[in-house]
Structures are given as structure tokens and as C-alpha cells.
Amino acid sequence: MKRLLVSALSIVLAAACHRAPRATRAAMSNRPSLYERQIGKQVFQTYCAGCHGDTGQGDGFNAFNLDPHPRDLSDPAFQKKTSDADLADAIRRGGAGVGLSSLMPPWGHTLDARQIDAVVLYIRTLKQDTGAAK
């Protein structure tokens, strides 16, 4: 009887532990963790800031050499009308891949899906960080 109770308890605990990550992932999708934002920021600084600038305003050190200038990613109107999927697609396929400027390179062979998702999460914070939404 005691062995049966221990076995049943083990199964219940294993099932509870198995479900916890799903709940955590669902909560994280609503509010990105600091770790995910930090990954996104690091990737953005490495691959995007040269053109889009540190705050995403399209004023990176190389922006003035480009025609058209890079998009202001912190613009509230742009943030509102652009979905996460569209941002990820532009990062993955580059500007030409989504019908925009061919000057934005495709990063899909350089960045993995997790890095791209983290960059999208980070781009969503730029609106608040720059104060453009005030």
C-alpha cells in the first residue's frame, strides 16, 4: 500500500513539473524576461545598431551613408502597425525579401530563431525606452 502511494505521488509530481514550463512559457510570451531582452539587446547592438542606432531611431553611424535611411524602429505608429511576425520576417529575410530596401541584409542564416525572437522583443521595448510614446 505504501509503495502504491509513493508511486502515485511520484507520477503526480512528475506531471506537475512537466506542466510548469508551459505555464512559464505562456507567462513569458506576455512579458519577456530580462534575460530574453538582454539577448535581444546584445544581438541588436551587434547586427542592427550600426544602421538603426542604439535606440532604434534610424540614426546609427552608417545611417547617413544609406539611401533610404534606416527605419525609425521606435516610432509609435510603426510599432503599432507592425506585427511581431512581420518584424521577424524582415530580420530573417532582409529588406528585399519583404519588399523593402535591399540595403537591409537578411539575417536568417546568421541568427537562429531564438535570437530573432529576442530582437523582436527588444525592438518592442524601444518605444518605451526612447520616450517616443509619451
C-alpha positions in Angstrom: 0.0 0.0 0.0 2.8 2.4 0.9 4.6 1.6 -2.3 1.5 2.3 -4.3 1.1 5.7 -2.6 4.7 6.6 -3.3 4.3 5.6 -6.9 1.1 7.6 -7.3 2.7 10.7 -5.6 5.8 10.4 -7.9 3.5 10.4 -11.0 1.6 13.4 -9.8 4.8 15.3 -9.0 6.3 14.4 -12.4 3.1 15.6 -14.2 3.1 18.9 -12.2 6.8 19.5 -13.0 6.1 18.7 -16.7 3.3 21.3 -16.9 5.3 24.1 -15.1 7.5 25.1 -18.1 4.4 25.5 -20.3 2.9 27.9 -17.9 6.2 29.7 -17.6 6.5 30.0 -21.3 3.0 31.4 -21.6 3.7 34.0 -19.0 7.0 34.9 -20.7 5.3 35.4 -24.0 3.2 38.1 -22.5 6.1 39.7 -20.7 9.6 38.9 -21.9 12.1 38.0 -19.2 15.1 40.3 -18.5 17.3 37.5 -19.9 15.5 37.5 -23.2 15.6 41.2 -23.5 19.3 41.2 -22.8 19.9 38.7 -25.5 17.8 40.8 -27.9 19.7 43.9 -26.9 23.1 42.3 -27.5 22.1 40.9 -30.9 20.5 44.3 -31.8 23.7 46.1 -30.8 25.8 43.7 -32.9 23.8 43.4 -36.1 21.3 46.3 -36.2 22.6 49.4 -34.3 25.1 50.3 -36.9 22.3 51.4 -39.1 19.2 51.7 -36.8 21.1 53.3 -34.0 21.4 52.4 -30.3 17.8 53.5 -29.6 16.4 52.3 -32.9 15.7 55.8 -34.3 17.4 55.1 -37.6 20.5 57.2 -36.6 23.3 54.6 -36.5 26.8 55.6 -37.5 26.2 54.2 -41.0 22.7 55.6 -41.5 23.8 58.7 -43.2 25.5 56.7 -45.9 22.3 54.9 -46.8 19.5 56.0 -49.1 16.9 55.4 -48.0 17.8 55.9 -44.3 17.0 53.1 -42.0 13.6 53.0 -40.5 12.9 54.5 -37.0 12.0 51.4 -35.1 11.0 53.4 -32.1 8.2 55.3 -33.9 4.9 54.5 -32.1 3.0 54.5 -35.3 5.4 51.9 -36.8 5.3 49.8 -33.7 1.5 49.8 -33.6 1.0 48.8 -37.3 3.8 46.2 -37.5 3.3 42.7 -36.1 5.9 40.7 -34.4 5.7 38.2 -37.3 6.4 41.0 -39.8 9.4 42.2 -37.8 10.8 38.7 -37.5 10.2 38.1 -41.2 12.1 41.3 -42.1 15.0 40.4 -39.9 15.1 36.8 -41.3 14.6 37.7 -45.0 16.1 41.2 -45.1 14.6 44.3 -46.7 14.5 42.9 -50.2 12.8 39.7 -49.0 9.8 41.6 -47.7 9.6 44.3 -50.4 11.6 47.0 -48.6 15.1 48.4 -49.1 17.7 45.9 -50.3 20.2 47.7 -48.0 18.9 45.7 -45.0 20.6 42.4 -45.2 18.9 39.1 -44.4 20.0 37.7 -41.1 18.2 34.3 -41.3 21.3 32.4 -42.0 23.3 34.2 -39.3 20.8 34.4 -36.4 18.7 31.5 -35.1 15.0 31.7 -34.4 15.6 32.4 -30.7 17.9 35.3 -31.4 15.4 36.7 -33.9 12.5 36.4 -31.5 14.7 38.1 -28.8 15.5 41.0 -31.2 11.8 41.4 -31.9 11.1 41.6 -28.1 13.9 44.1 -27.7 12.6 46.3 -30.6 9.2 46.4 -28.8 11.0 48.0 -25.8 12.5 50.7 -27.9 9.2 52.7 -28.0 9.2 52.9 -24.2 13.0 53.4 -23.8 13.2 56.3 -26.2 10.2 58.2 -24.7 8.6 58.4 -28.1 5.3 57.1 -26.8 4.8 59.9 -24.3 
